[in-house]
């Protein structure tokens, strides 16, 4: 007697695998690449501050930089996936160049504004609040990536033998990694008390939120009623709010 089919499963032979989006690389190479990108972002902040001595004058700035570096290195370990997908939606990939440009600008501009006391807000309290928000974002995003494992990817895609995750963080929030990313962006800008950085973080967050629609459309097309039912009992980013 055949066992009942799990509505969350996609048969491995249901679709032909597409060409790799990125070449397969080993874990060490991924960690190195992620750390290198984080160091480049941190270097922009140091440059905006006028050098390491000025950057390190407030200990919360090196603290958030170290947190970023560790977060970047930990992300591939937790399961970021860049191997073949069996189905994907690239209609929203146009946000990546914008996110890159705005992110680089925020890295430099936030530190520059802080160093020259231009378009800054609040006092030391906002720095501590920013660091807490950033660390909360790191914890949330790593937990989300760890939960999904090899199903997590930066692309809107369905992986081989993909299963719908509805436990843990995903019981309440459908996109906790986006929530964590938004906390990272806003938290970084707050550590530098930069109003311009916060505005850039909000703009980048809006770009991330636009990615939810194609992602949920793909998941709904893939999992059907199971995903529709999941939507009704969960929230996109923040429980009881949105």
Steps between C-alpha positions, in 0.01 A plus 500: 500500500638838401554756773305828468688769318638783713344822363818690586728282284609565142620186318863524400415404140203736464698764310826507311780670691615829356861606452678610816433862585850523643787255467529242774763604748608342824403628843839655575483706181150620587610604848801683357288681241235602754766626744674691219178679407438589866854633534447716191186648655682562829788664311253749353380587850859547618565720197189705574621549856834632380709200607513224758584727794189711444287194426606326822453809714155370592524128593152422367617559143771228509252281689239514223773452239624183673141378526456554127819311417406203720148501358630496143734208574227305683240533223645233265553268796131522589396388153485770231434311175629588151457166323248418223132586544217313331284810472567871544361848447756762399252781439610677818877461458521863386516602867850353547700775324297762687552327834874475431533869407285620790679267742843628402378857532351431842825342619698813422237770558386384843856514633571831327192666649586369846859616481405852384182518711280565195141376474546309825229419751483418870782430741695195610174326584413464132839338437428231759148452364650463153751239614224303672285519187792388282582204726133404514494507120810280485346246740169498315653470156745225597222308673285526187785386275587216738138383504476487121851365449559415134157639411616854580614705202524866401299413187124455467527129431381151583772249575513129426275304742388829655271486803287779641628611841229593752672430834722701733530863393300418190198404705428867558693688229532393137810712425707531822823540304362821349401623846856434613646678197288809568618504863860474372458797266326728747720390790822578312382852416389559861843403637633796297203724596459571130166631378617460140599141576161427656322642193715281275424202723128565469529527120697174485243333726226599258693334218529182708127503572422511125670161478237340723228508231682292231632269772156431640354460151759233420439321829124513449533357149724227635324396820143607417247477783769416756662839449169688487404348836842592638453862390173522693661402831826696475639848430745622237759675718368584848242303702166677551623801300597411140 
